[in-house]
Amino acid sequence: MSLLKKDGDKNETRGGTAEAALSIVAAGMRITGDVETNGTLKVDGRIEGSVLGARQMMLGRNGAIKGNVHAGEVVVGGLVDGAVVADERLELQSSAVVNGDIETKSIVVLEGARINGSVRMQELRLLGDKSAQERHSSSAG
C-alpha cells in the first residue's frame, strides 16, 4: 500500500469526491482542532474540537471528545463534552457520558449511560401522510 499517490494513479476519487474511508484516533493520540470526514471515524483517543460530516462515528469507552459531534450514525462509549447530532441513529453504551444536548431520529440508551442535557427527537414526516397530521392537529385543538 502506497502512502503517496502519483499524479497518474487511478481510483483517486469517484464522482469528484474522495472515497469514504475508516479513520482511527488511537488510544494515547490527541487531536486539537476540528475533524471532518465523510467516512467512518473510530475514536479511542482524545479530540479537542468538533467532529463533522462522518457517516459513522464510534467513540470507545476510553475516548473523549471536547466539542460537538455531527454524524449520520453515532455510537458513544466514552465522554462527549458538547452537543451530539446524529442524523439517523445514536447509541449510548453503558459507559457513555454526554454533557450536552442531543438531537437524533432514533436513540438507544443502555443502562448506566448518562446524559446531562436535553434530548430532542426529530419528527419523522412521511410524504403523503396528511391524514395523520390532520388527526394530530384536530385532537390538539
Buried (B, 14 or more C-beta within 10 A) or exposed (E): EEEEEEEEEEEEEEEEEEEBEEBBBEEEEEBEEBBEBBBBBBBBBBBBBBBBBBBBBBBBEBBBBBBBBBBBBBBBBBBBBBBBBBBBBBBBBEBBBBBBBBBBEEBEBEEEBEBEBEBEEEEEEEEEEEEEEEEEEEEEE
